[in-house]
Amino acid sequence: MSAPSPSAGVTHKSPASTLGVVDIEFADAPDRHRYELRSPDELIGIVAYHLDGDVITLVHTEVGSAHSGHGYAAVLAGGALDDARSRGLRVVPTCPYVASYIEKHPEYADLVATEGP
């Protein structure tokens, strides 16, 4: 049985700066093994992952320095976890940011893959 299909792009609004609200798009880029957060004209950040069957390992979150401090890492982490839930995936949060995000948002704790039978 194959893994569930990747998610389609979802547009969110998020504070970008003191200038107001900017349209951003969160989308899976499976050919690059990452989720991407984009504004109309640039890549804001990524969550890199490894997908193995029904387990997704979230390995690294990165936001460009020009966008640091605006909450985009949280948008990326939450988006990746929401996508994992919608696809029925279990999550291995090896990325320290994602692991911390799950600790602060216990509604995602049930997604974490546990070892053993």
ROSE-4610 file (N, C-alpha, C; in Angstrom, 1 decimal, always signed):
// ROSE-4610
residu = [M/M/M/S/S/S/A/A/A/P/P/P/S/S/S/P/P/P/S/S/S/A/A/A/G/G/G/V/V/V/T/T/T/H/H/H/K/K/K/S/S/S/P/P/P/A/A/A/S/S/S/T/T/T/L/L/L/G/G/G/V/V/V/V/V/V/D/D/D/I/I/I/E/E/E/F/F/F/A/A/A/D/D/D/A/A/A/P/P/P/D/D/D/R/R/R/H/H/H/R/R/R/Y/Y/Y/E/E/E/L/L/L/R/R/R/S/S/S/P/P/P/D/D/D/E/E/E/L/L/L/I/I/I/G/G/G/I/I/I/V/V/V/A/A/A/Y/Y/Y/H/H/H/L/L/L/D/D/D/G/G/G/D/D/D/V/V/V/I/I/I/T/T/T/L/L/L/V/V/V/H/H/H/T/T/T/E/E/E/V/V/V/G/G/G/S/S/S/A/A/A/H/H/H/S/S/S/G/G/G/H/H/H/G/G/G/Y/Y/Y/A/A/A/A/A/A/V/V/V/L/L/L/A/A/A/G/G/G/G/G/G/A/A/A/L/L/L/D/D/D/D/D/D/A/A/A/R/R/R/S/S/S/R/R/R/G/G/G/L/L/L/R/R/R/V/V/V/V/V/V/P/P/P/T/T/T/C/C/C/P/P/P/Y/Y/Y/V/V/V/A/A/A/S/S/S/Y/Y/Y/I/I/I/E/E/E/K/K/K/H/H/H/P/P/P/E/E/E/Y/Y/Y/A/A/A/D/D/D/L/L/L/V/V/V/A/A/A/T/T/T/E/E/E/G/G/G/P/P/P]
num = [1/1/1/2/2/2/3/3/3/4/4/4/5/5/5/6/6/6/7/7/7/8/8/8/9/9/9/10/10/10/11/11/11/12/12/12/13/13/13/14/14/14/15/15/15/16/16/16/17/17/17/18/18/18/19/19/19/20/20/20/21/21/21/22/22/22/23/23/23/24/24/24/25/25/25/26/26/26/27/27/27/28/28/28/29/29/29/30/30/30/31/31/31/32/32/32/33/33/33/34/34/34/35/35/35/36/36/36/37/37/37/38/38/38/39/39/39/40/40/40/41/41/41/42/42/42/43/43/43/44/44/44/45/45/45/46/46/46/47/47/47/48/48/48/49/49/49/50/50/50/51/51/51/52/52/52/53/53/53/54/54/54/55/55/55/56/56/56/57/57/57/58/58/58/59/59/59/60/60/60/61/61/61/62/62/62/63/63/63/64/64/64/65/65/65/66/66/66/67/67/67/68/68/68/69/69/69/70/70/70/71/71/71/72/72/72/73/73/73/74/74/74/75/75/75/76/76/76/77/77/77/78/78/78/79/79/79/80/80/80/81/81/81/82/82/82/83/83/83/84/84/84/85/85/85/86/86/86/87/87/87/88/88/88/89/89/89/90/90/90/91/91/91/92/92/92/93/93/93/94/94/94/95/95/95/96/96/96/97/97/97/98/98/98/99/99/99/100/100/100/101/101/101/102/102/102/103/103/103/104/104/104/105/105/105/106/106/106/107/107/107/108/108/108/109/109/109/110/110/110/111/111/111/112/112/112/113/113/113/114/114/114/115/115/115/116/116/116/117/117/117]
x = [+0.8/+0.0/+0.9/+0.6/+1.4/+1.0/+1.9/+1.6/+0.6/-0.2/-1.2/-0.6/-1.4/-0.8/-0.5/+0.5/+0.9/-0.2/-0.1/-1.1/-1.0/-2.1/-2.1/-1.7/-1.3/-1.0/-2.2/-1.9/-2.9/-2.5/-3.3/-2.9/-3.3/-2.3/-2.6/-2.2/-2.7/-2.3/-1.5/-0.4/+0.4/+1.1/+1.3/+2.0/+3.4/+3.8/+5.1/+6.0/+5.4/+6.2/+5.3/+5.8/+5.0/+4.2/+4.5/+3.8/+2.4/+2.1/+0.7/+0.8/-0.2/-0.4/+0.0/+0.7/+1.1/+0.5/+0.1/-0.4/+0.8/+0.7/+1.7/+1.1/+1.9/+1.4/+2.3/+1.6/+2.3/+2.0/+3.0/+2.8/+3.9/+3.5/+4.4/+5.2/+6.5/+7.3/+8.0/+7.2/+7.8/+9.0/+9.2/+10.4/+11.6/+11.4/+12.6/+12.6/+11.6/+11.5/+11.4/+10.5/+10.3/+9.0/+8.5/+7.4/+8.0/+7.3/+7.8/+6.7/+7.2/+6.4/+6.9/+6.0/+6.3/+5.4/+6.0/+5.2/+5.1/+4.4/+4.3/+5.6/+6.6/+7.9/+9.1/+9.0/+10.2/+9.8/+10.9/+10.8/+11.1/+10.2/+10.3/+11.0/+10.6/+11.3/+10.8/+11.5/+11.2/+11.2/+10.5/+10.7/+11.1/+12.3/+12.8/+12.3/+12.0/+11.5/+12.0/+11.8/+12.1/+10.8/+10.2/+9.0/+9.3/+8.8/+9.1/+7.7/+7.0/+5.7/+4.7/+4.2/+3.3/+4.0/+5.3/+6.1/+6.8/+6.6/+7.4/+8.3/+9.6/+10.6/+10.8/+10.5/+10.7/+12.1/+13.1/+14.5/+15.0/+14.5/+15.1/+14.1/+14.0/+13.2/+14.1/+13.9/+14.8/+13.9/+14.1/+13.5/+14.6/+14.5/+15.5/+15.6/+16.9/+17.2/+16.3/+15.9/+15.1/+13.7/+13.3/+12.0/+12.0/+13.1/+13.3/+12.5/+11.9/+11.2/+9.8/+9.2/+7.9/+6.9/+7.3/+6.4/+6.3/+7.2/+7.0/+7.5/+8.4/+8.8/+7.6/+6.8/+5.6/+4.6/+4.5/+3.5/+4.0/+5.3/+5.8/+5.6/+6.0/+5.8/+4.3/+3.5/+2.0/+1.5/+1.9/+1.5/+1.9/+3.2/+3.7/+2.9/+2.7/+1.9/+0.5/-0.2/-1.5/-1.6/-0.6/-0.6/-0.4/+0.5/+0.7/-0.6/-1.3/-2.6/-3.5/-3.7/-4.6/-4.3/-3.0/-2.6/-2.5/-2.8/-2.7/-1.3/-0.3/+1.1/+1.4/+2.4/+3.0/+4.2/+4.6/+5.7/+6.8/+8.0/+9.3/+9.9/+9.8/+10.3/+11.8/+12.7/+14.1/+14.6/+13.8/+14.2/+13.8/+14.8/+14.6/+13.4/+13.3/+12.2/+10.9/+10.7/+9.4/+9.1/+10.1/+10.0/+9.5/+10.1/+9.7/+8.3/+7.9/+6.6/+5.6/+5.8/+4.9/+4.7/+5.8/+5.7/+4.9/+4.9/+4.1/+2.7/+2.5/+1.1/+0.8/+0.3/+0.1/-1.0/-1.8/-2.8/-2.1/-0.8/-0.1/+0.6/+0.7/+1.4/+1.0/-0.3/-0.8/-0.2/+0.4/+1.0/+2.4/+3.1/+4.4/+4.5/+5.3/+5.5/+6.2/+5.7/+6.4/+7.1/+8.1/+8.9/+8.3/+8.5/+8.0/+6.8/+6.2/+5.0/+3.7]
y = [-1.2/+0.0/+1.2/+2.2/+3.4/+4.4/+5.4/+6.4/+7.3/+8.0/+8.9/+10.0/+10.6/+11.6/+12.9/+13.6/+14.9/+15.9/+16.8/+17.8/+18.9/+19.5/+20.6/+21.9/+22.9/+24.2/+24.8/+25.4/+26.0/+27.4/+28.4/+29.8/+30.2/+30.9/+31.4/+32.9/+33.6/+35.0/+35.0/+35.7/+35.7/+37.1/+37.6/+38.8/+38.7/+39.7/+39.6/+40.7/+41.8/+42.8/+43.9/+45.0/+46.1/+46.7/+46.2/+46.8/+46.2/+45.1/+44.6/+43.1/+42.6/+41.2/+40.9/+39.8/+39.3/+38.0/+37.7/+36.4/+35.5/+34.3/+33.3/+32.0/+31.1/+29.8/+28.7/+27.8/+26.6/+25.5/+24.8/+23.6/+22.6/+21.4/+20.3/+20.3/+20.1/+20.0/+18.7/+17.6/+16.2/+15.9/+16.6/+16.3/+16.9/+17.8/+18.4/+17.9/+17.0/+16.4/+17.5/+18.5/+19.5/+20.2/+20.9/+21.8/+23.2/+24.0/+25.3/+26.4/+27.5/+28.6/+29.8/+30.2/+31.2/+32.4/+33.6/+34.8/+34.8/+35.8/+35.8/+35.8/+36.4/+36.6/+36.0/+35.2/+34.5/+33.4/+32.5/+31.5/+32.0/+31.8/+32.3/+31.3/+30.1/+29.0/+27.7/+26.7/+25.3/+24.4/+23.2/+22.1/+20.9/+20.5/+19.3/+18.0/+17.0/+15.8/+14.6/+13.4/+12.1/+11.3/+10.8/+10.0/+8.6/+7.7/+6.3/+5.6/+5.2/+4.6/+5.6/+5.3/+6.2/+6.9/+7.1/+7.8/+8.9/+10.1/+11.3/+11.8/+11.9/+12.4/+13.9/+14.8/+16.2/+16.5/+16.8/+16.8/+18.2/+19.3/+20.6/+21.7/+22.7/+23.9/+25.1/+25.8/+27.0/+28.1/+29.3/+30.5/+31.5/+32.1/+33.1/+34.2/+34.7/+35.7/+37.0/+37.3/+38.5/+38.3/+37.1/+36.8/+36.3/+36.2/+35.7/+36.6/+35.9/+36.7/+37.1/+36.6/+36.9/+35.8/+34.7/+33.6/+32.6/+32.7/+31.8/+30.4/+30.2/+28.8/+28.1/+28.8/+28.2/+27.9/+28.7/+28.4/+27.2/+27.0/+25.8/+24.6/+24.6/+23.5/+23.1/+24.0/+23.7/+23.2/+23.7/+23.3/+21.9/+21.5/+20.2/+19.2/+19.5/+18.6/+18.5/+19.6/+19.5/+18.6/+18.7/+17.9/+16.4/+16.2/+14.8/+14.2/+14.9/+14.4/+14.2/+15.1/+14.9/+13.7/+13.3/+12.2/+10.9/+10.9/+9.7/+9.3/+10.2/+9.9/+10.0/+9.2/+9.3/+10.2/+10.9/+11.9/+11.6/+11.7/+11.6/+13.0/+13.8/+15.1/+15.2/+14.9/+15.0/+16.5/+17.3/+18.8/+19.3/+20.0/+20.5/+21.5/+22.3/+23.3/+22.6/+21.6/+20.9/+20.2/+19.5/+18.8/+19.8/+21.0/+22.0/+22.5/+22.7/+23.1/+22.1/+20.8/+19.8/+19.9/+20.1/+20.2/+21.4/+22.5/+23.7/+23.6/+22.6/+22.4/+21.0/+20.5/+19.1/+18.5/+19.3/+18.7/+17.9/+18.1/+17.3/+16.1/+15.9/+14.8/+13.5/+13.3/+12.0/+11.6/+12.5/+12.2/+11.6/+11.8/+11.3/+9.8/+9.3/+7.8/+7.3/+6.2/+5.6/+4.4/+4.0/+2.8/+1.6/+0.5/-0.8/-1.2/-2.4/-2.9/-2.1]
z = [+0.0/+0.0/+0.0/-0.8/-0.9/+0.1/+0.4/+1.4/+0.8/+1.7/+1.2/+0.3/-0.6/-1.5/-0.8/-1.3/-0.7/-0.7/+0.3/+0.4/-0.7/-1.0/-1.9/-1.2/-1.9/-1.3/-0.6/+0.6/+1.3/+1.6/+1.3/+1.5/+2.9/+3.6/+5.0/+4.9/+5.9/+6.1/+7.4/+7.4/+8.6/+8.7/+9.9/+10.0/+9.5/+8.6/+7.9/+8.5/+9.0/+9.5/+10.1/+10.4/+10.9/+9.7/+8.5/+7.3/+7.2/+7.9/+7.8/+7.5/+6.8/+6.5/+5.1/+4.9/+3.5/+3.3/+2.0/+1.6/+1.5/+2.2/+2.1/+1.7/+1.2/+0.8/+1.4/+2.1/+2.7/+1.8/+1.3/+0.4/+0.6/+0.3/+0.3/-1.1/-1.0/-2.3/-2.2/-2.5/-2.3/-3.1/-4.3/-5.1/-4.4/-3.5/-2.7/-1.2/-0.9/+0.4/+1.5/+1.2/+2.2/+2.0/+3.1/+3.0/+2.8/+2.1/+1.8/+2.2/+2.7/+3.0/+2.0/+1.2/+0.2/+0.2/+0.0/-0.3/-1.9/-2.4/-3.9/-4.6/-4.0/-4.7/-4.1/-3.0/-2.5/-1.5/-1.3/-0.4/+1.0/+2.0/+3.3/+4.2/+4.1/+4.9/+4.5/+5.2/+4.8/+6.1/+6.0/+6.9/+6.1/+6.2/+5.5/+6.2/+5.4/+5.9/+5.1/+5.8/+5.2/+5.4/+4.3/+4.3/+4.1/+5.0/+4.9/+5.3/+4.3/+4.5/+5.1/+6.3/+7.0/+8.1/+8.1/+9.1/+8.4/+8.9/+8.3/+9.4/+9.1/+10.0/+9.7/+10.6/+10.3/+10.9/+9.9/+10.3/+10.5/+9.8/+9.9/+9.5/+10.3/+10.0/+9.8/+8.8/+8.5/+7.9/+8.5/+8.0/+7.6/+6.4/+6.0/+7.0/+7.1/+8.1/+7.9/+6.7/+6.5/+7.1/+7.4/+7.9/+9.4/+9.9/+11.3/+12.3/+13.3/+14.3/+14.0/+12.9/+12.6/+12.7/+13.4/+13.6/+12.5/+11.5/+10.3/+10.6/+11.5/+11.9/+12.5/+13.3/+13.9/+12.8/+11.8/+10.7/+10.0/+9.8/+9.1/+9.9/+11.2/+12.1/+12.2/+12.4/+12.5/+11.2/+10.1/+8.8/+8.5/+8.8/+8.6/+9.5/+10.7/+11.6/+11.2/+10.8/+10.3/+9.0/+8.2/+7.0/+7.3/+8.3/+8.7/+9.3/+10.1/+10.6/+9.5/+8.5/+7.4/+6.5/+6.5/+5.7/+6.5/+7.8/+8.6/+8.9/+8.9/+9.1/+10.6/+11.0/+12.3/+12.1/+13.2/+13.1/+14.0/+13.5/+14.3/+14.2/+15.3/+15.3/+15.7/+14.7/+15.1/+15.0/+14.4/+14.4/+15.8/+16.4/+17.8/+17.8/+16.8/+16.8/+16.7/+15.9/+15.8/+17.1/+17.7/+18.9/+20.0/+20.1/+21.0/+20.8/+19.5/+19.1/+19.6/+19.5/+19.9/+21.4/+22.2/+23.6/+24.0/+23.3/+23.6/+23.0/+22.1/+21.5/+21.7/+22.9/+23.1/+22.2/+21.5/+20.6/+19.5/+19.3/+18.3/+18.9/+20.2/+20.8/+20.3/+19.9/+19.5/+18.1/+17.4/+16.1/+16.2/+17.4/+17.5/+17.5/+16.7/+16.6/+17.8/+18.3/+19.5/+19.0/+19.8/+19.4/+20.1/+19.5/+20.1/+19.4/+19.9/+19.2/+19.5]
